[in-house]
Amino acid sequence: MNENSRLLKEAMETARGLYKSDIIDIRRLREYEALCAPVHKFTGEEVKELRNRIKVSQPVLAQLINTSAATIRAWEAGQKNPGGPSCKLLDILNRKGIEALL
């Protein structure tokens, strides 16, 4: 288990303890669960499928997730893979649609 995984696990254990002690409510616990949930690692093919599904160009997707069009092209060509923050934003786009990032 890497350091980040261990810290996330401990954070969730703490949040569950706070909930059981009536210090936080269920809504706040669910927020912590969402923040600590593992993020899907997108492949270049998945990025392209998502981009096509939401009907945006590579430059528009790049602006939405604060990266460059060249990076999107590299992902889609399989030369690079999206990292943590980019995967989180791609996951939000995938689950909630483009409106969530506008």
MMTF fields as JSON, N, C-alpha, C and O atoms, coordinates in Angstrom:
{
  "mmtfVersion": "1.0.0",
  "mmtfProducer": "UNKNOWN",
  "numBonds": 407,
  "numAtoms": 408,
  "numGroups": 102,
  "numChains": 1,
  "numModels": 1,
  "chainsPerModel": [1],
  "groupsPerChain": [102],
  "chainIdList": ["A"],
  "bondAtomList": [4, 2, 8, 6, 12, 10, 16, 14, 20, 18, 24, 22, 28, 26, 32, 30, 36, 34, 40, 38, 44, 42, 48, 46, 52, 50, 56, 54, 60, 58, 64, 62, 68, 66, 72, 70, 76, 74, 80, 78, 84, 82, 88, 86, 92, 90, 96, 94, 100, 98, 104, 102, 108, 106, 112, 110, 116, 114, 120, 118, 124, 122, 128, 126, 132, 130, 136, 134, 140, 138, 144, 142, 148, 146, 152, 150, 156, 154, 160, 158, 164, 162, 168, 166, 172, 170, 176, 174, 180, 178, 184, 182, 188, 186, 192, 190, 196, 194, 200, 198, 204, 202, 208, 206, 212, 210, 216, 214, 220, 218, 224, 222, 228, 226, 232, 230, 236, 234, 240, 238, 244, 242, 248, 246, 252, 250, 256, 254, 260, 258, 264, 262, 268, 266, 272, 270, 276, 274, 280, 278, 284, 282, 288, 286, 292, 290, 296, 294, 300, 298, 304, 302, 308, 306, 312, 310, 316, 314, 320, 318, 324, 322, 328, 326, 332, 330, 336, 334, 340, 338, 344, 342, 348, 346, 352, 350, 356, 354, 360, 358, 364, 362, 368, 366, 372, 370, 376, 374, 380, 378, 384, 382, 388, 386, 392, 390, 396, 394, 400, 398, 404, 402],
  "bondOrderList": [1, 1, 1, 1, 1, 1, 1, 1, 1, 1, 1, 1, 1, 1, 1, 1, 1, 1, 1, 1, 1, 1, 1, 1, 1, 1, 1, 1, 1, 1, 1, 1, 1, 1, 1, 1, 1, 1, 1, 1, 1, 1, 1, 1, 1, 1, 1, 1, 1, 1, 1, 1, 1, 1, 1, 1, 1, 1, 1, 1, 1, 1, 1, 1, 1, 1, 1, 1, 1, 1, 1, 1, 1, 1, 1, 1, 1, 1, 1, 1, 1, 1, 1, 1, 1, 1, 1, 1, 1, 1, 1, 1, 1, 1, 1, 1, 1, 1, 1, 1, 1],
  "groupList": [{"groupName": "MET", "atomNameList": ["N", "CA", "C", "O"], "elementList": ["N", "C", "C", "O"], "formalChargeList": [0, 0, 0, 0], "bondAtomList": [1, 0, 2, 1, 3, 2], "bondOrderList": [1, 1, 2], "singleLetterCode": "M", "chemCompType": "L-PEPTIDE LINKING"}, {"groupName": "ASN", "atomNameList": ["N", "CA", "C", "O"], "elementList": ["N", "C", "C", "O"], "formalChargeList": [0, 0, 0, 0], "bondAtomList": [1, 0, 2, 1, 3, 2], "bondOrderList": [1, 1, 2], "singleLetterCode": "N", "chemCompType": "L-PEPTIDE LINKING"}, {"groupName": "GLU", "atomNameList": ["N", "CA", "C", "O"], "elementList": ["N", "C", "C", "O"], "formalChargeList": [0, 0, 0, 0], "bondAtomList": [1, 0, 2, 1, 3, 2], "bondOrderList": [1, 1, 2], "singleLetterCode": "E", "chemCompType": "L-PEPTIDE LINKING"}, {"groupName": "SER", "atomNameList": ["N", "CA", "C", "O"], "elementList": ["N", "C", "C", "O"], "formalChargeList": [0, 0, 0, 0], "bondAtomList": [1, 0, 2, 1, 3, 2], "bondOrderList": [1, 1, 2], "singleLetterCode": "S", "chemCompType": "L-PEPTIDE LINKING"}, {"groupName": "ARG", "atomNameList": ["N", "CA", "C", "O"], "elementList": ["N", "C", "C", "O"], "formalChargeList": [0, 0, 0, 0], "bondAtomList": [1, 0, 2, 1, 3, 2], "bondOrderList": [1, 1, 2], "singleLetterCode": "R", "chemCompType": "L-PEPTIDE LINKING"}, {"groupName": "LEU", "atomNameList": ["N", "CA", "C", "O"], "elementList": ["N", "C", "C", "O"], "formalChargeList": [0, 0, 0, 0], "bondAtomList": [1, 0, 2, 1, 3, 2], "bondOrderList": [1, 1, 2], "singleLetterCode": "L", "chemCompType": "L-PEPTIDE LINKING"}, {"groupName": "LYS", "atomNameList": ["N", "CA", "C", "O"], "elementList": ["N", "C", "C", "O"], "formalChargeList": [0, 0, 0, 0], "bondAtomList": [1, 0, 2, 1, 3, 2], "bondOrderList": [1, 1, 2], "singleLetterCode": "K", "chemCompType": "L-PEPTIDE LINKING"}, {"groupName": "ALA", "atomNameList": ["N", "CA", "C", "O"], "elementList": ["N", "C", "C", "O"], "formalChargeList": [0, 0, 0, 0], "bondAtomList": [1, 0, 2, 1, 3, 2], "bondOrderList": [1, 1, 2], "singleLetterCode": "A", "chemCompType": "L-PEPTIDE LINKING"}, {"groupName": "THR", "atomNameList": ["N", "CA", "C", "O"], "elementList": ["N", "C", "C", "O"], "formalChargeList": [0, 0, 0, 0], "bondAtomList": [1, 0, 2, 1, 3, 2], "bondOrderList": [1, 1, 2], "singleLetterCode": "T", "chemCompType": "L-PEPTIDE LINKING"}, {"groupName": "GLY", "atomNameList": ["N", "CA", "C", "O"], "elementList": ["N", "C", "C", "O"], "formalChargeList": [0, 0, 0, 0], "bondAtomList": [1, 0, 2, 1, 3, 2], "bondOrderList": [1, 1, 2], "singleLetterCode": "G", "chemCompType": "PEPTIDE LINKING"}, {"groupName": "TYR", "atomNameList": ["N", "CA", "C", "O"], "elementList": ["N", "C", "C", "O"], "formalChargeList": [0, 0, 0, 0], "bondAtomList": [1, 0, 2, 1, 3, 2], "bondOrderList": [1, 1, 2], "singleLetterCode": "Y", "chemCompType": "L-PEPTIDE LINKING"}, {"groupName": "ASP", "atomNameList": ["N", "CA", "C", "O"], "elementList": ["N", "C", "C", "O"], "formalChargeList": [0, 0, 0, 0], "bondAtomList": [1, 0, 2, 1, 3, 2], "bondOrderList": [1, 1, 2], "singleLetterCode": "D", "chemCompType": "L-PEPTIDE LINKING"}, {"groupName": "ILE", "atomNameList": ["N", "CA", "C", "O"], "elementList": ["N", "C", "C", "O"], "formalChargeList": [0, 0, 0, 0], "bondAtomList": [1, 0, 2, 1, 3, 2], "bondOrderList": [1, 1, 2], "singleLetterCode": "I", "chemCompType": "L-PEPTIDE LINKING"}, {"groupName": "CYS", "atomNameList": ["N", "CA", "C", "O"], "elementList": ["N", "C", "C", "O"], "formalChargeList": [0, 0, 0, 0], "bondAtomList": [1, 0, 2, 1, 3, 2], "bondOrderList": [1, 1, 2], "singleLetterCode": "C", "chemCompType": "L-PEPTIDE LINKING"}, {"groupName": "PRO", "atomNameList": ["N", "CA", "C", "O"], "elementList": ["N", "C", "C", "O"], "formalChargeList": [0, 0, 0, 0], "bondAtomList": [1, 0, 2, 1, 3, 2], "bondOrderList": [1, 1, 2], "singleLetterCode": "P", "chemCompType": "L-PEPTIDE LINKING"}, {"groupName": "VAL", "atomNameList": ["N", "CA", "C", "O"], "elementList": ["N", "C", "C", "O"], "formalChargeList": [0, 0, 0, 0], "bondAtomList": [1, 0, 2, 1, 3, 2], "bondOrderList": [1, 1, 2], "singleLetterCode": "V", "chemCompType": "L-PEPTIDE LINKING"}, {"groupName": "HIS", "atomNameList": ["N", "CA", "C", "O"], "elementList": ["N", "C", "C", "O"], "formalChargeList": [0, 0, 0, 0], "bondAtomList": [1, 0, 2, 1, 3, 2], "bondOrderList": [1, 1, 2], "singleLetterCode": "H", "chemCompType": "L-PEPTIDE LINKING"}, {"groupName": "PHE", "atomNameList": ["N", "CA", "C", "O"], "elementList": ["N", "C", "C", "O"], "formalChargeList": [0, 0, 0, 0], "bondAtomList": [1, 0, 2, 1, 3, 2], "bondOrderList": [1, 1, 2], "singleLetterCode": "F", "chemCompType": "L-PEPTIDE LINKING"}, {"groupName": "GLN", "atomNameList": ["N", "CA", "C", "O"], "elementList": ["N", "C", "C", "O"], "formalChargeList": [0, 0, 0, 0], "bondAtomList": [1, 0, 2, 1, 3, 2], "bondOrderList": [1, 1, 2], "singleLetterCode": "Q", "chemCompType": "L-PEPTIDE LINKING"}, {"groupName": "TRP", "atomNameList": ["N", "CA", "C", "O"], "elementList": ["N", "C", "C", "O"], "formalChargeList": [0, 0, 0, 0], "bondAtomList": [1, 0, 2, 1, 3, 2], "bondOrderList": [1, 1, 2], "singleLetterCode": "W", "chemCompType": "L-PEPTIDE LINKING"}],
  "groupTypeList": [0, 1, 2, 1, 3, 4, 5, 5, 6, 2, 7, 0, 2, 8, 7, 4, 9, 5, 10, 6, 3, 11, 12, 12, 11, 12, 4, 4, 5, 4, 2, 10, 2, 7, 5, 13, 7, 14, 15, 16, 6, 17, 8, 9, 2, 2, 15, 6, 2, 5, 4, 1, 4, 12, 6, 15, 3, 18, 14, 15, 5, 7, 18, 5, 12, 1, 8, 3, 7, 7, 8, 12, 4, 7, 19, 2, 7, 9, 18, 6, 1, 14, 9, 9, 14, 3, 13, 6, 5, 5, 11, 12, 5, 1, 4, 6, 9, 12, 2, 7, 5, 5],
  "groupIdList": [1, 2, 3, 4, 5, 6, 7, 8, 9, 10, 11, 12, 13, 14, 15, 16, 17, 18, 19, 20, 21, 22, 23, 24, 25, 26, 27, 28, 29, 30, 31, 32, 33, 34, 35, 36, 37, 38, 39, 40, 41, 42, 43, 44, 45, 46, 47, 48, 49, 50, 51, 52, 53, 54, 55, 56, 57, 58, 59, 60, 61, 62, 63, 64, 65, 66, 67, 68, 69, 70, 71, 72, 73, 74, 75, 76, 77, 78, 79, 80, 81, 82, 83, 84, 85, 86, 87, 88, 89, 90, 91, 92, 93, 94, 95, 96, 97, 98, 99, 100, 101, 102],
  "secStructList": [7, 7, 2, 2, 2, 2, 2, 2, 2, 2, 2, 2, 2, 2, 2, 2, 2, 2, 2, 2, 6, 6, 1, 1, 7, 2, 2, 2, 2, 2, 2, 2, 2, 2, 2, 2, 1, 7, 7, 7, 7, 7, 7, 2, 2, 2, 2, 2, 2, 2, 2, 2, 2, 6, 6, 7, 7, 2, 2, 2, 2, 2, 2, 2, 6, 6, 7, 7, 2, 2, 2, 2, 2, 2, 2, 2, 6, 6, 1, 1, 7, 7, 7, 2, 2, 2, 2, 2, 2, 2, 2, 2, 2, 2, 2, 2, 7, 4, 4, 4, 4, 7],
  "xCoordList": [0.861, 0.0, 0.902, 1.79, 0.672, 1.503, 1.045, -0.013, 1.835, 1.578, 0.236, -0.492, -0.1, -1.378, -2.56, -3.534, -2.478, -3.561, -3.738, -4.861, -2.624, -2.682, -3.323, -4.163, -2.924, -3.488, -4.981, -5.752, -5.386, -6.815, -7.617, -8.72, -7.062, -7.739, -7.896, -8.957, -6.84, -6.896, -7.875, -8.582, -7.916, -8.857, -10.294, -11.143, -10.565, -11.92, -12.272, -13.408, -11.324, -11.577, -11.901, -12.784, -11.176, -11.433, -12.82, -13.557, -13.175, -14.495, -15.606, -16.612, -15.44, -16.454, -16.581, -17.681, -15.439, -15.469, -16.188, -16.939, -15.959, -16.652, -18.155, -18.957, -18.519, -19.945, -20.572, -21.647, -19.9, -20.429, -20.548, -21.388, -19.7, -19.733, -20.687, -20.747, -21.43, -22.371, -21.71, -22.322, -20.459, -19.759, -20.007, -20.088, -20.129, -20.503, -21.756, -22.038, -22.51, -23.727, -23.43, -22.311, -24.443, -24.275, -23.9, -23.149, -24.422, -24.095, -22.602, -21.963, -22.051, -20.616, -19.791, -18.758, -20.23, -19.532, -19.495, -18.458, -20.611, -20.664, -19.722, -19.12, -19.595, -18.658, -17.224, -16.448, -16.882, -15.541, -15.32, -14.241, -16.334, -16.207, -15.959, -15.148, -16.659, -16.472, -15.069, -14.447, -14.581, -13.244, -12.138, -11.101, -12.361, -11.337, -11.444, -10.572, -12.496, -12.689, -11.559, -11.099, -11.117, -10.077, -10.582, -11.751, -9.696, -10.047, -9.685, -8.605, -10.599, -10.365, -9.185, -9.103, -8.277, -7.145, -7.582, -7.757, -7.752, -8.229, -7.118, -5.969, -7.47, -6.559, -6.807, -7.797, -5.911, -6.084, -7.36, -8.048, -7.666, -8.89, -10.135, -11.099, -10.105, -11.236, -11.388, -12.505, -10.265, -10.315, -10.981, -11.841, -10.579, -11.162, -12.653, -13.447, -13.033, -14.455, -15.259, -16.356, -14.717, -15.391, -15.516, -16.583, -14.437, -14.448, -15.479, -16.2, -15.543, -16.522, -17.949, -18.862, -18.134, -19.465, -19.978, -21.16, -19.1, -19.554, -19.457, -19.786, -18.991, -18.976, -18.166, -18.665, -16.883, -15.978, -14.694, -14.351, -14.009, -12.731, -11.619, -11.828, -10.449, -9.308, -8.966, -8.736, -8.923, -8.635, -9.683, -9.337, -10.945, -11.999, -11.856, -11.963, -11.618, -11.406, -10.196, -10.225, -9.148, -7.943, -8.269, -7.797, -9.063, -9.453, -10.29, -10.114, -11.199, -12.071, -11.287, -11.651, -10.214, -9.462, -8.101, -7.234, -7.92, -6.73, -5.426, -4.487, -5.403, -4.18, -4.046, -4.829, -3.091, -2.902, -3.526, -3.728, -3.82, -4.348, -3.306, -3.66, -2.023, -0.959, -0.978, -0.709, -1.291, -1.382, -2.544, -2.412, -3.69, -4.856, -4.496, -4.822, -3.822, -3.409, -2.486, -2.628, -1.539, -0.603, -1.343, -1.026, -2.328, -3.114, -3.834, -3.774, -4.521, -5.322, -4.467, -4.93, -3.212, -2.296, -1.608, -0.875, -1.843, -1.239, 0.2, 0.899, 0.659, 2.032, 2.203, 3.293, 1.131, 1.127, -0.187, -1.124, -0.249, -1.492, -1.848, -0.957, -3.128, -3.532, -3.115, -3.154, -2.712, -2.323, -3.491, -4.625, -3.219, -4.227, -5.252, -6.44, -4.84, -5.829, -6.614, -7.816, -5.934, -6.624, -7.636, -8.743, -7.253, -8.187, -9.405, -10.523, -9.197, -10.32, -11.283, -12.497, -10.746, -11.601, -12.278, -13.448, -11.551, -12.156, -13.27, -14.297, -13.069, -14.093, -15.344, -16.464, -15.15, -16.293, -17.037, -18.266, -16.29, -16.916, -17.688, -18.802, -17.089, -17.711, -19.009, -20.003, -18.989, -20.154, -21.217, -22.41, -20.793, -21.748, -21.954, -22.876, -21.103, -21.254, -20.496, -19.928, -20.506, -19.719, -20.173, -19.365, -21.445, -21.973, -21.285, -21.202, -20.794, -20.147, -18.845, -18.408, -18.222, -16.944, -17.051, -16.041, -18.234, -18.405, -18.681, -18.85],
  "yCoordList": [-1.179, 0.0, 1.235, 1.359, 2.144, 3.34, 4.357, 4.2, 5.383, 6.385, 7.081, 7.294, 7.44, 8.109, 7.221, 7.685, 5.946, 5.016, 4.873, 4.835, 4.795, 4.663, 5.9, 5.788, 7.07, 8.312, 8.437, 8.869, 8.062, 8.113, 7.138, 7.455, 5.963, 4.977, 5.504, 5.366, 6.103, 6.649, 7.82, 7.963, 8.652, 9.778, 9.268, 9.829, 8.213, 7.659, 7.009, 7.123, 6.34, 5.756, 6.85, 6.688, 7.963, 9.093, 9.672, 9.954, 9.849, 10.402, 9.473, 9.95, 8.171, 7.232, 7.301, 7.205, 7.468, 7.616, 8.882, 8.879, 9.978, 11.233, 11.095, 11.648, 10.355, 10.119, 9.287, 9.617, 8.224, 7.364, 8.119, 7.795, 9.125, 9.936, 11.124, 11.966, 11.192, 12.285, 13.658, 14.674, 13.678, 14.953, 15.492, 16.704, 14.581, 14.978, 14.211, 13.142, 14.769, 14.094, 13.211, 13.195, 12.482, 11.536, 12.25, 11.715, 13.452, 14.209, 14.519, 14.355, 14.965, 15.269, 13.994, 14.022, 12.874, 11.606, 11.23, 10.795, 11.393, 11.07, 11.975, 11.534, 13.229, 14.139, 13.642, 13.646, 13.216, 12.672, 11.405, 11.202, 10.56, 9.342, 9.661, 9.01, 10.664, 11.054, 11.61, 11.326, 12.393, 12.974, 11.926, 12.046, 10.914, 9.897, 8.701, 7.832, 8.655, 7.516, 7.463, 8.501, 6.259, 6.153, 6.693, 6.534, 7.319, 7.917, 6.951, 6.359, 6.804, 5.941, 6.465, 7.663, 5.586, 5.949, 5.794, 4.678, 6.904, 6.892, 6.523, 6.932, 5.744, 5.448, 6.485, 7.215, 6.544, 7.465, 7.187, 8.108, 5.918, 5.534, 6.009, 6.476, 5.887, 6.351, 7.866, 8.384, 8.574, 10.034, 10.411, 11.291, 9.742, 10.031, 9.705, 10.475, 8.572, 8.2, 9.227, 9.61, 9.668, 10.681, 11.988, 12.602, 12.406, 13.653, 13.598, 14.568, 12.473, 12.317, 12.296, 12.85, 11.652, 11.567, 12.941, 13.24, 13.775, 15.107, 16.129, 17.304, 15.632, 16.417, 17.711, 18.803, 17.552, 18.699, 18.338, 17.165, 19.347, 19.156, 18.968, 19.163, 18.59, 18.448, 19.771, 19.767, 20.897, 22.173, 22.552, 23.112, 22.252, 22.583, 21.698, 22.192, 20.408, 19.526, 19.998, 20.001, 20.391, 20.885, 22.085, 22.164, 23.009, 24.178, 23.769, 24.301, 22.826, 22.384, 21.812, 22.023, 21.089, 20.446, 21.103, 20.539, 22.292, 23.115, 22.418, 22.316, 21.947, 21.365, 21.848, 22.692, 21.343, 21.779, 20.788, 19.615, 21.289, 20.418, 19.365, 18.24, 19.727, 18.767, 17.605, 16.462, 17.897, 16.837, 15.906, 14.687, 16.481, 15.655, 14.76, 13.573, 15.338, 14.55, 13.403, 12.281, 13.688, 12.652, 11.548, 10.37, 11.92, 10.903, 10.015, 8.788, 10.656, 9.9, 9.032, 8.007, 9.443, 8.657, 7.557, 6.741, 7.536, 6.525, 6.82, 5.938, 8.058, 8.431, 8.795, 8.662, 9.251, 9.621, 9.175, 8.816, 9.201, 8.89, 10.054, 10.692, 10.335, 11.408, 11.092, 9.942, 12.146, 12.0, 12.238, 12.416, 12.241, 12.352, 13.451, 13.152, 14.733, 15.813, 15.763, 16.029, 15.428, 15.325, 14.191, 14.331, 13.061, 11.933, 12.303, 11.893, 13.067, 13.491, 14.349, 14.155, 15.296, 16.151, 15.346, 15.573, 14.415, 13.553, 12.705, 12.476, 12.244, 11.452, 12.292, 11.813, 13.537, 14.444, 14.649, 14.589, 14.89, 15.037, 13.783, 13.858, 12.646, 11.379, 11.136, 10.68, 11.444, 11.173, 12.261, 11.961, 13.535, 14.628, 15.483, 16.297, 15.301, 16.064, 17.381, 17.783, 18.022, 19.235, 20.388, 21.242, 20.415, 21.494, 21.57, 22.645, 20.448, 20.407, 21.197, 21.62, 21.398, 22.11, 23.51, 24.202, 23.928, 25.275, 26.298, 27.48],
  "zCoordList": [0.0, 0.0, 0.0, 0.843, -0.943, -0.984, 0.057, 0.668, 0.251, 1.282, 1.095, 2.064, -0.157, -0.412, -0.058, 0.535, -0.419, -0.111, 1.395, 1.899, 2.102, 3.55, 4.175, 5.068, 3.705, 4.249, 3.953, 4.81, 2.747, 2.408, 3.263, 3.707, 3.49, 4.323, 5.753, 6.361, 6.274, 7.623, 7.713, 8.71, 6.679, 6.662, 6.686, 7.379, 5.938, 5.92, 7.259, 7.721, 7.876, 9.194, 10.211, 11.053, 10.119, 11.012, 10.764, 11.709, 9.492, 9.154, 9.653, 10.177, 9.498, 9.987, 11.508, 12.052, 12.193, 13.642, 14.062, 15.037, 13.322, 13.614, 13.401, 14.154, 12.371, 12.111, 13.237, 13.736, 13.624, 14.697, 16.02, 16.859, 16.194, 17.42, 17.299, 18.195, 16.198, 15.938, 15.852, 16.181, 15.408, 15.228, 13.824, 13.621, 12.851, 11.491, 11.095, 11.638, 10.137, 9.688, 8.477, 7.964, 8.032, 6.92, 5.629, 4.813, 5.445, 4.224, 4.176, 3.137, 5.297, 5.357, 5.18, 4.511, 5.767, 5.586, 4.111, 3.609, 3.414, 1.976, 1.176, 0.197, 1.589, 0.922, 1.078, 0.122, 2.292, 2.52, 1.698, 1.141, 1.624, 0.834, -0.633, -1.291, -1.137, -2.538, -2.773, -3.796, -1.831, -1.975, -1.875, -2.528, -1.068, -0.839, -1.781, -1.782, -2.572, -3.477, -4.502, -4.976, -4.841, -5.859, -7.195, -7.547, -7.91, -9.196, -10.318, -10.323, -11.261, -12.42, -13.223, -13.496, -13.601, -14.456, -15.919, -16.408, -16.593, -17.97, -18.935, -18.764, -19.951, -21.054, -22.143, -22.1, -23.108, -24.225, -25.002, -25.443, -25.163, -25.87, -25.113, -25.72, -23.797, -22.985, -23.037, -23.027, -23.091, -23.211, -24.528, -24.57, -25.592, -26.904, -26.934, -27.476, -26.355, -26.303, -25.508, -25.914, -24.388, -23.577, -24.351, -24.376, -24.975, -25.74, -26.87, -27.108, -27.553, -28.624, -28.082, -28.694, -26.928, -26.333, -25.904, -26.071, -25.355, -24.938, -26.073, -25.915, -27.226, -28.467, -28.362, -28.635, -27.954, -27.923, -28.663, -28.809, -29.115, -29.795, -28.761, -27.563, -29.237, -28.334, -27.642, -26.433, -28.355, -27.675, -26.621, -25.581, -26.882, -25.913, -24.672, -23.549, -24.859, -23.717, -22.913, -21.682, -23.606, -22.929, -22.044, -20.909, -22.548, -21.748, -20.547, -19.452, -20.752, -19.656, -18.482, -17.326, -18.779, -17.697, -17.476, -16.809, -18.036, -17.797, -18.186, -17.395, -19.424, -19.968, -21.406, -21.842, -22.138, -23.524, -24.502, -24.186, -25.687, -26.742, -27.121, -27.474, -27.048, -27.349, -26.354, -26.724, -25.109, -24.101, -24.406, -24.3, -24.787, -25.149, -26.335, -26.347, -27.33, -28.499, -28.083, -28.568, -27.184, -26.726, -25.977, -26.14, -25.154, -24.452, -25.449, -25.367, -26.399, -27.359, -28.275, -28.775, -28.495, -29.328, -28.519, -29.077, -27.206, -26.362, -25.981, -25.481, -26.211, -25.89, -24.413, -23.857, -23.79, -22.376, -21.771, -22.484, -20.452, -19.74, -18.82, -18.259, -18.661, -17.756, -16.326, -15.89, -15.602, -14.204, -13.264, -13.709, -11.97, -10.923, -11.081, -11.207, -11.081, -11.19, -12.515, -12.541, -13.585, -14.877, -14.863, -15.383, -14.261, -14.165, -13.325, -13.637, -12.273, -11.43, -12.251, -12.184, -13.026, -13.858, -14.969, -15.276, -15.565, -16.588, -15.981, -16.619, -14.756, -14.071, -13.818, -13.995, -13.406, -13.203, -14.515, -14.555, -15.585, -16.913, -17.294, -17.811, -17.036, -17.396, -16.617, -17.181, -15.327, -14.476, -14.537, -14.515, -14.614, -14.461, -15.704, -15.756, -16.698, -17.925, -17.901, -16.886, -19.026, -19.234, -18.332, -17.968, -17.976, -17.151, -15.796, -15.202, -15.306, -13.994, -13.955, -12.884, -15.112, -15.156, -15.739, -15.873, -16.079, -16.649, -15.566, -15.863]
}
